[in-house]
């Protein structure tokens, strides 16, 4: 190990903003955002592995730094909302209620989201999906 996870979502987003982390996985818990895992890489594989380590029906958010579109594209922040349709209603409600707080946290830390993506199944999370989403104009 060596790298201690940040205490709380705000700290994790700060670490992301200052490029200490290339990805952050967060989840809504008890009405607040909680830090799940920091990722050293913003790849679809890293996200897939992090989500796979959790319960399959637990919604989560991830903020990733991914290579932007175009040749030599500089990395851009992407917000991924993972919301499986098998999630319990309470978890779905908590997840959607937490989004404004997450957006506010990103704004406070000058993280300008290039694109927001929504995904319902883990199987969808892959490099091709990522590349395809990023190739389209920003939402």
JOZI-V923731 format. One line per field, one symbol per residue. burial: I if it has 9 or more other C-alpha atoms within 8 Angstrom, else O. A space follows every 50 residues. Layout:
# JOZI-V923731
burial->???
This chain:
# JOZI-V923731
burial->OOOOOOOIIOIIIIIIIOOOIIIIIIIIOOOOIIIOIIIOIIIIIIIIOI IIOOOOIIIIIIIIIIIIOOOOOOOIIIIIIIIIOOIOOOIIOIIOOIOO OIOOIIIOIOIOIIIIIOIIIIOOIIIOIIOOOIOOOOO
